[in-house]
Amino acid sequence: MAKTPAWQRKEGKSESGGLNAKGRASYNRANPGKPGLKAPQPEGGPRRDRFCARMKGMKKKLTSKETANDPNSRINKSLRAWNC
């Protein structure tokens, strides 16, 4: 049985949220037709603005109250990495 890609396992995820370099490389290999994943853009710009708006909506709609308030949840770590 084949192993799942690194971006879906702990070894491809960053402790501070999002994917690490190994996870991004694994995702890019698994999805050759899509544009490659890039690192967070915390300094600002339109890419960051779109990401923050999208993730805040997901957090509001798709997470439980416990997850939304947990500082160690993956969504909150990701929002912090992007300075949202």
N, CA, C and O atoms as a GROMACS GRO file, in nm:
protein
  336
    1MET      N    1   0.084  -0.118   0.000
    1MET     CA    2   0.000   0.000   0.000
    1MET      C    3   0.089   0.124   0.000
    1MET      O    4   0.188   0.131   0.073
    2ALA      N    5   0.055   0.221  -0.081
    2ALA     CA    6   0.135   0.342  -0.094
    2ALA      C    7   0.115   0.435   0.026
    2ALA      O    8   0.007   0.444   0.083
    3LYS      N    9   0.225   0.503   0.062
    3LYS     CA   10   0.215   0.601   0.170
    3LYS      C   11   0.147   0.726   0.118
    3LYS      O   12   0.154   0.759  -0.001
    4THR      N   13   0.081   0.796   0.208
    4THR     CA   14   0.019   0.923   0.168
    4THR      C   15   0.130   1.026   0.149
    4THR      O   16   0.238   1.012   0.207
    5PRO      N   17   0.106   1.128   0.069
    5PRO     CA   18   0.208   1.230   0.046
    5PRO      C   19   0.246   1.303   0.175
    5PRO      O   20   0.168   1.309   0.269
    6ALA      N   21   0.367   1.357   0.177
    6ALA     CA   22   0.418   1.423   0.298
    6ALA      C   23   0.332   1.540   0.340
    6ALA      O   24   0.321   1.568   0.459
    7TRP      N   25   0.269   1.610   0.245
    7TRP     CA   26   0.189   1.727   0.282
    7TRP      C   27   0.063   1.688   0.359
    7TRP      O   28   0.000   1.774   0.421
    8GLN      N   29   0.026   1.560   0.356
    8GLN     CA   30  -0.089   1.513   0.432
    8GLN      C   31  -0.049   1.450   0.564
    8GLN      O   32  -0.135   1.418   0.646
    9ARG      N   33   0.082   1.432   0.586
    9ARG     CA   34   0.131   1.371   0.709
    9ARG      C   35   0.201   1.476   0.795
    9ARG      O   36   0.228   1.587   0.750
   10LYS      N   37   0.230   1.440   0.918
   10LYS     CA   38   0.292   1.533   1.012
   10LYS      C   39   0.429   1.580   0.963
   10LYS      O   40   0.465   1.695   0.986
   11GLU      N   41   0.504   1.495   0.897
   11GLU     CA   42   0.639   1.533   0.854
   11GLU      C   43   0.640   1.644   0.750
   11GLU      O   44   0.743   1.707   0.730
   12GLY      N   45   0.529   1.669   0.683
   12GLY     CA   46   0.522   1.776   0.584
   12GLY      C   47   0.459   1.903   0.638
   12GLY      O   48   0.445   2.002   0.566
   13LYS      N   49   0.420   1.900   0.765
   13LYS     CA   50   0.353   2.016   0.824
   13LYS      C   51   0.447   2.088   0.920
   13LYS      O   52   0.527   2.026   0.990
   14SER      N   53   0.437   2.218   0.921
   14SER     CA   54   0.520   2.300   1.007
   14SER      C   55   0.458   2.309   1.146
   14SER      O   56   0.335   2.311   1.160
   15GLU      N   57   0.541   2.313   1.249
   15GLU     CA   58   0.490   2.327   1.385
   15GLU      C   59   0.421   2.461   1.405
   15GLU      O   60   0.331   2.473   1.488
   16SER      N   61   0.463   2.562   1.329
   16SER     CA   62   0.403   2.694   1.344
   16SER      C   63   0.280   2.713   1.256
   16SER      O   64   0.224   2.822   1.252
   17GLY      N   65   0.237   2.609   1.185
   17GLY     CA   66   0.119   2.616   1.100
   17GLY      C   67   0.156   2.611   0.954
   17GLY      O   68   0.263   2.657   0.915
   18GLY      N   69   0.068   2.557   0.872
   18GLY     CA   70   0.095   2.547   0.728
   18GLY      C   71   0.187   2.432   0.696
   18GLY      O   72   0.202   2.339   0.776
   19LEU      N   73   0.248   2.437   0.578
   19LEU     CA   74   0.338   2.332   0.534
   19LEU      C   75   0.482   2.379   0.540
   19LEU      O   76   0.512   2.497   0.523
   20ASN      N   77   0.571   2.285   0.566
   20ASN     CA   78   0.712   2.317   0.558
   20ASN      C   79   0.759   2.295   0.414
   20ASN      O   80   0.678   2.264   0.327
   21ALA      N   81   0.888   2.312   0.388
   21ALA     CA   82   0.941   2.300   0.252
   21ALA      C   83   0.917   2.161   0.194
   21ALA      O   84   0.885   2.147   0.076
   22LYS      N   85   0.932   2.058   0.277
   22LYS     CA   86   0.909   1.921   0.230
   22LYS      C   87   0.762   1.900   0.193
   22LYS      O   88   0.733   1.834   0.093
   23GLY      N   89   0.672   1.956   0.271
   23GLY     CA   90   0.529   1.944   0.242
   23GLY      C   91   0.490   2.017   0.115
   23GLY      O   92   0.411   1.966   0.036
   24ARG      N   93   0.546   2.138   0.095
   24ARG     CA   94   0.517   2.213  -0.028
   24ARG      C   95   0.569   2.139  -0.151
   24ARG      O   96   0.501   2.132  -0.253
   25ALA      N   97   0.690   2.082  -0.141
   25ALA     CA   98   0.748   2.008  -0.253
   25ALA      C   99   0.664   1.884  -0.284
   25ALA      O  100   0.642   1.851  -0.401
   26SER      N  101   0.617   1.817  -0.181
   26SER     CA  102   0.534   1.698  -0.198
   26SER      C  103   0.402   1.734  -0.266
   26SER      O  104   0.357   1.662  -0.355
   27TYR      N  105   0.340   1.844  -0.224
   27TYR     CA  106   0.215   1.887  -0.285
   27TYR      C  107   0.236   1.922  -0.432
   27TYR      O  108   0.155   1.885  -0.517
   28ASN      N  109   0.344   1.993  -0.461
   28ASN     CA  110   0.372   2.032  -0.599
   28ASN      C  111   0.395   1.911  -0.689
   28ASN      O  112   0.355   1.911  -0.805
   29ARG      N  113   0.459   1.806  -0.636
   29ARG     CA  114   0.480   1.683  -0.713
   29ARG      C  115   0.348   1.611  -0.737
   29ARG      O  116   0.325   1.556  -0.845
   30ALA      N  117   0.260   1.610  -0.636
   30ALA     CA  118   0.133   1.539  -0.646
   30ALA      C  119   0.031   1.612  -0.734
   30ALA      O  120  -0.063   1.550  -0.783
   31ASN      N  121   0.049   1.742  -0.755
   31ASN     CA  122  -0.045   1.823  -0.834
   31ASN      C  123   0.029   1.900  -0.942
   31ASN      O  124   0.043   2.022  -0.933
   32PRO      N  125   0.078   1.829  -1.045
   32PRO     CA  126   0.162   1.896  -1.145
   32PRO      C  127   0.089   1.999  -1.231
   32PRO      O  128   0.154   2.090  -1.282
   33GLY      N  129  -0.041   1.989  -1.247
   33GLY     CA  130  -0.113   2.083  -1.332
   33GLY      C  131  -0.145   2.214  -1.264
   33GLY      O  132  -0.178   2.312  -1.331
   34LYS      N  133  -0.136   2.217  -1.132
   34LYS     CA  134  -0.169   2.338  -1.056
   34LYS      C  135  -0.044   2.422  -1.037
   34LYS      O  136   0.067   2.370  -1.041
   35PRO      N  137  -0.063   2.552  -1.016
   35PRO     CA  138   0.055   2.634  -0.986
   35PRO      C  139   0.113   2.590  -0.851
   35PRO      O  140   0.039   2.546  -0.763
   36GLY      N  141   0.243   2.602  -0.836
   36GLY     CA  142   0.311   2.556  -0.715
   36GLY      C  143   0.271   2.635  -0.592
   36GLY      O  144   0.238   2.753  -0.599
   37LEU      N  145   0.276   2.567  -0.478
   37LEU     CA  146   0.248   2.633  -0.351
   37LEU      C  147   0.366   2.723  -0.315
   37LEU      O  148   0.481   2.690  -0.341
   38LYS      N  149   0.335   2.834  -0.256
   38LYS     CA  150   0.439   2.928  -0.215
   38LYS      C  151   0.436   2.941  -0.063
   38LYS      O  152   0.337   2.906   0.001
   39ALA      N  153   0.543   2.991  -0.008
   39ALA     CA  154   0.551   3.016   0.135
   39ALA      C  155   0.458   3.132   0.172
   39ALA      O  156   0.417   3.207   0.084
   40PRO      N  157   0.424   3.148   0.302
   40PRO     CA  158   0.340   3.259   0.343
   40PRO      C  159   0.399   3.394   0.304
   40PRO      O  160   0.520   3.408   0.286
   41GLN      N  161   0.312   3.493   0.291
   41GLN     CA  162   0.352   3.628   0.251
   41GLN      C  163   0.310   3.724   0.364
   41GLN      O  164   0.220   3.805   0.344
   42PRO      N  165   0.376   3.716   0.481
   42PRO     CA  166   0.329   3.796   0.594
   42PRO      C  167   0.355   3.945   0.580
   42PRO      O  168   0.296   4.023   0.654
   43GLU      N  169   0.440   3.986   0.487
   43GLU     CA  170   0.469   4.129   0.474
   43GLU      C  171   0.357   4.207   0.409
   43GLU      O  172   0.360   4.330   0.412
   44GLY      N  173   0.260   4.141   0.350
   44GLY     CA  174   0.144   4.209   0.293
   44GLY      C  175   0.132   4.188   0.144
   44GLY      O  176   0.214   4.119   0.083
   45GLY      N  177   0.032   4.246   0.087
   45GLY     CA  178   0.008   4.234  -0.056
   45GLY      C  179  -0.125   4.170  -0.084
   45GLY      O  180  -0.192   4.123   0.008
   46PRO      N  181  -0.164   4.167  -0.211
   46PRO     CA  182  -0.297   4.114  -0.246
   46PRO      C  183  -0.312   3.965  -0.217
   46PRO      O  184  -0.421   3.919  -0.183
   47ARG      N  185  -0.204   3.888  -0.230
   47ARG     CA  186  -0.212   3.744  -0.202
   47ARG      C  187  -0.243   3.721  -0.054
   47ARG      O  188  -0.325   3.636  -0.020
   48ARG      N  189  -0.180   3.796   0.032
   48ARG     CA  190  -0.205   3.785   0.175
   48ARG      C  191  -0.347   3.828   0.208
   48ARG      O  192  -0.415   3.763   0.288
   49ASP      N  193  -0.393   3.936   0.148
   49ASP     CA  194  -0.528   3.985   0.176
   49ASP      C  195  -0.633   3.882   0.138
   49ASP      O  196  -0.728   3.859   0.213
   50ARG      N  197  -0.617   3.818   0.023
   50ARG     CA  198  -0.713   3.715  -0.020
   50ARG      C  199  -0.708   3.595   0.073
   50ARG      O  200  -0.812   3.540   0.109
   51PHE      N  201  -0.586   3.553   0.111
   51PHE     CA  202  -0.572   3.439   0.200
   51PHE      C  203  -0.641   3.466   0.334
   51PHE      O  204  -0.716   3.382   0.383
   52CYS      N  205  -0.614   3.582   0.392
   52CYS     CA  206  -0.671   3.616   0.522
   52CYS      C  207  -0.824   3.618   0.516
   52CYS      O  208  -0.891   3.566   0.606
   53ALA      N  209  -0.879   3.678   0.413
   53ALA     CA  210  -1.024   3.684   0.400
   53ALA      C  211  -1.084   3.544   0.387
   53ALA      O  212  -1.185   3.513   0.449
   54ARG      N  213  -1.021   3.460   0.306
   54ARG     CA  214  -1.071   3.324   0.285
   54ARG      C  215  -1.062   3.242   0.414
   54ARG      O  216  -1.158   3.173   0.450
   55MET      N  217  -0.948   3.247   0.483
   55MET     CA  218  -0.930   3.166   0.602
   55MET      C  219  -1.016   3.214   0.719
   55MET      O  220  -1.064   3.132   0.798
   56LYS      N  221  -1.036   3.344   0.732
   56LYS     CA  222  -1.123   3.393   0.839
   56LYS      C  223  -1.265   3.345   0.818
   56LYS      O  224  -1.335   3.314   0.914
   57GLY      N  225  -1.310   3.339   0.692
   57GLY     CA  226  -1.443   3.285   0.663
   57GLY      C  227  -1.452   3.138   0.695
   57GLY      O  228  -1.553   3.092   0.748
   58MET      N  229  -1.345   3.062   0.663
   58MET     CA  230  -1.344   2.919   0.695
   58MET      C  231  -1.346   2.898   0.846
   58MET      O  232  -1.417   2.811   0.897
   59LYS      N  233  -1.268   2.978   0.916
   59LYS     CA  234  -1.263   2.965   1.062
   59LYS      C  235  -1.400   2.990   1.122
   59LYS      O  236  -1.443   2.918   1.212
   60LYS      N  237  -1.467   3.092   1.074
   60LYS     CA  238  -1.598   3.128   1.127
   60LYS      C  239  -1.703   3.020   1.097
   60LYS      O  240  -1.786   2.989   1.182
   61LYS      N  241  -1.698   2.964   0.976
   61LYS     CA  242  -1.803   2.874   0.933
   61LYS      C  243  -1.775   2.726   0.964
   61LYS      O  244  -1.867   2.651   0.997
   62LEU      N  245  -1.648   2.685   0.955
   62LEU     CA  246  -1.619   2.542   0.957
   62LEU      C  247  -1.554   2.489   1.084
   62LEU      O  248  -1.530   2.368   1.094
   63THR      N  249  -1.524   2.574   1.181
   63THR     CA  250  -1.459   2.522   1.301
   63THR      C  251  -1.553   2.528   1.420
   63THR      O  252  -1.646   2.608   1.425
   64SER      N  253  -1.525   2.439   1.515
   64SER     CA  254  -1.603   2.441   1.638
   64SER      C  255  -1.555   2.556   1.726
   64SER      O  256  -1.452   2.617   1.698
   65LYS      N  257  -1.627   2.584   1.830
   65LYS     CA  258  -1.589   2.693   1.920
   65LYS      C  259  -1.456   2.662   1.988
   65LYS      O  260  -1.374   2.752   2.007
   66GLU      N  261  -1.433   2.536   2.023
   66GLU     CA  262  -1.308   2.497   2.088
   66GLU      C  263  -1.189   2.517   1.993
   66GLU      O  264  -1.085   2.570   2.034
   67THR      N  265  -1.205   2.476   1.868
   67THR     CA  266  -1.097   2.490   1.771
   67THR      C  267  -1.070   2.637   1.740
   67THR      O  268  -0.955   2.678   1.729
   68ALA      N  269  -1.176   2.715   1.727
   68ALA     CA  270  -1.159   2.857   1.696
   68ALA      C  271  -1.086   2.931   1.807
   68ALA      O  272  -1.014   3.027   1.779
   69ASN      N  273  -1.102   2.888   1.932
   69ASN     CA  274  -1.039   2.955   2.045
   69ASN      C  275  -0.906   2.892   2.085
   69ASN      O  276  -0.836   2.947   2.171
   70ASP      N  277  -0.870   2.779   2.026
   70ASP     CA  278  -0.746   2.710   2.060
   70ASP      C  279  -0.628   2.774   1.988
   70ASP      O  280  -0.625   2.773   1.865
   71PRO      N  281  -0.531   2.831   2.060
   71PRO     CA  282  -0.418   2.896   1.992
   71PRO      C  283  -0.329   2.797   1.918
   71PRO      O  284  -0.251   2.838   1.832
   72ASN      N  285  -0.338   2.668   1.950
   72ASN     CA  286  -0.255   2.568   1.883
   72ASN      C  287  -0.326   2.496   1.770
   72ASN      O  288  -0.272   2.399   1.716
   73SER      N  289  -0.446   2.540   1.732
   73SER     CA  290  -0.515   2.476   1.620
   73SER      C  291  -0.444   2.515   1.490
   73SER      O  292  -0.383   2.621   1.482
   74ARG      N  293  -0.452   2.430   1.391
   74ARG     CA  294  -0.380   2.453   1.266
   74ARG      C  295  -0.426   2.581   1.197
   74ARG      O  296  -0.346   2.653   1.139
   75ILE      N  297  -0.556   2.610   1.203
   75ILE     CA  298  -0.605   2.730   1.137
   75ILE      C  299  -0.554   2.856   1.206
   75ILE      O  300  -0.519   2.953   1.138
   76ASN      N  301  -0.547   2.856   1.338
   76ASN     CA  302  -0.496   2.973   1.408
   76ASN      C  303  -0.345   2.990   1.389
   76ASN      O  304  -0.296   3.103   1.380
   77LYS      N  305  -0.272   2.880   1.382
   77LYS     CA  306  -0.129   2.889   1.354
   77LYS      C  307  -0.105   2.947   1.215
   77LYS      O  308  -0.016   3.029   1.196
   78SER      N  309  -0.185   2.903   1.120
   78SER     CA  310  -0.172   2.952   0.983
   78SER      C  311  -0.203   3.100   0.974
   78SER      O  312  -0.132   3.175   0.907
   79LEU      N  313  -0.308   3.144   1.041
   79LEU     CA  314  -0.342   3.286   1.040
   79LEU      C  315  -0.232   3.370   1.104
   79LEU      O  316  -0.205   3.481   1.058
   80ARG      N  317  -0.170   3.318   1.209
   80ARG     CA  318  -0.058   3.391   1.271
   80ARG      C  319   0.062   3.398   1.178
   80ARG      O  320   0.129   3.501   1.171
   81ALA      N  321   0.090   3.288   1.106
   81ALA     CA  322   0.204   3.287   1.014
   81ALA      C  323   0.188   3.391   0.904
   81ALA      O  324   0.287   3.444   0.854
   82TRP      N  325   0.065   3.420   0.866
   82TRP     CA  326   0.038   3.517   0.761
   82TRP      C  327   0.012   3.656   0.817
   82TRP      O  328  -0.016   3.748   0.740
   83ASN      N  329   0.020   3.673   0.949
   83ASN     CA  330  -0.009   3.802   1.015
   83ASN      C  331  -0.150   3.852   0.984
   83ASN      O  332  -0.169   3.969   0.951
   84CYS      N  333  -0.247   3.763   0.994
   84CYS     CA  334  -0.386   3.801   0.968
   84CYS      C  335  -0.450   3.854   1.094
   84CYS      O  336  -0.568   3.891   1.092
   0.00000   0.00000   0.00000
